[in-house]
């Protein structure tokens, strides 16, 4: 998608502080962190919202969870973090490219 900020990050058109990258997944630090550890894990395939995940995407979405756990461990929040998917504007989704927020490093309550 030409107007998707996350697709532009994947393409290298917009810089990001990357934590992890392979052929399917990219993880990078959130530019407006809500906690000491706040990063995003996204598929390189453009999927607009969680509701748009299809059966062929199941392996990819499972990989997002695995990479998120790996990055949480590497960043010191293995046992205490939130994994958040927002679905739609009313739920707080701002970028319409599937992404998981990993937020940790401080006690609740956290802003959403």
Helices and strands as residue ranges (DSSP letters): H 5-10, E 18-21, E 25-29, E 37-43, G 50-52, G 55-57, H 58-74, E 81-84, G 89-91, E 99-104
